[in-house]
Amino acid sequence: MFFRSLYAMIAFLLSFSVSAQEHTLPPLPQPLSLEQALALSANHPAIQLAESGLAVVEADAAKVLADSGLKISAQAYLTAIEPTDITPDRSNNDSKAFLRARKKLYDFGYTEARESAAQNAVKSQQWQLLSERQKHQLDVVEKFFEVLVSDKNYVLKDEEMTLAFLKYDKAKDFNELGTLSDIELLRLENIYRERLQLRRVAEQQQRLSRLKLAAALGRPDDLPADLTMPEVDWKKPLPDIETVIEKSLMNNPELRTSRDAVLAAKEKLTAAQSSQNLTIHGEMQLAKYNRETGTSHPASAGLVFELPLYTGGASQAEAARARAVLLEQQALLQMTELSIRQAAVELVMQLETLRADIEAQQVSADYSELYLDKNRDFYELEVCLLYTSPSPLYLN
């Protein structure tokens, strides 16, 4: 019996392990392109958090709509009474059941303002979701290029370390021959050690940049190995600053989020100020009585007029809070506009600077390639002259 239970437990654990493996994500493509990285990042927790925020606001809007909709309820009373002397029906069972329908017909703007505020809140959250998606995509792009830069930097540091090692390695031979001093040998060794440490730092930066990209893709345990360099047209003319500012103020998701938030705050203030208006309800009722009396009507319909007379200051407090929220949202809108204007100007200026840097780096890269070719040729020449030159002056 014990062994049978043990085998059953092992089988359960193995089946659980297999089912868990079936739900694991497929490995990252190798090599990984920027387009693939952006597609894989669509289900990141940051996006899911924004989607849940939208779901909450949509649920709140649905509740606001339901508040003014038709409501049907059923009630039953199990009641025992002692009838009065003038009642002809002497039974003690006074149980009854009701089926009631109620709908708000008009409240002079209160419900309309609440529904409008809810709709604007949903629009604001929709723009917020789009903003979060764009922010995350930009973050993925940034992390993607950080990996590419770290790879380029490692190649550079590895090349510098290799050249320093070759010079140090040849210097040891000259030192053994007595044609190079110990001090000079130590100087070359120190240079080599420094280059080696810089290469180690570059190697660590390679791994760190890949960890950041994997986290941005929602795959913290799957580090991307090879990346494909995206094609970028740096010769494309840049738009002028005014055009960028105009388009940013028109289409920026954060700004649209803030504008709809202001509209929602205005409607909430209107609703708070209208909360003490007269409300008209329509009601219908079907009833079933165990004891029939002169007021035991089986069906009824009518209008109910409801006017709040005193709320203890609750409506005034609600209006004050709505007014404060409106002022806050208006201030946030102004701050967002200023921030977007500044970001647009900085973006265009950064692109202009990057274009100039790219042109300069292209010249520098051409020079570096020629310089490395020269050093390689120089090294081959040094090997040939290793035992023929009287003094290794070229090591200095």
HELIX and SHEET records of a PDB file:
HELIX    1   1 PHE A    2  GLU A   22  1                                  21    
HELIX    2   2 LEU A   34  LEU A   40  1                                   7    
HELIX    3   3 SER A   41  ASN A   43  5                                   3    
HELIX    4   4 PRO A   45  ASP A   67  1                                  23    
HELIX    5   5 TYR A  110  LEU A  177  1                                  68    
HELIX    6   6 ASP A  182  ALA A  216  1                                  35    
HELIX    7   7 ILE A  241  ASN A  251  1                                  11    
HELIX    8   8 PRO A  253  GLN A  273  1                                  21    
HELIX    9   9 ALA A  314  CYS A  384  1                                  71    
HELIX   10  10 LEU A  393  LEU A  395  5                                   3    
SHEET    1   A 4 LYS A  71  TYR A  77  0                                        
SHEET    2   A 4 LYS A  96  TYR A 106 -1                                        
SHEET    3   A 4 THR A 279  TYR A 289 -1                                        
SHEET    4   A 4 ALA A 299  GLU A 306 -1                                        
END                                                                             
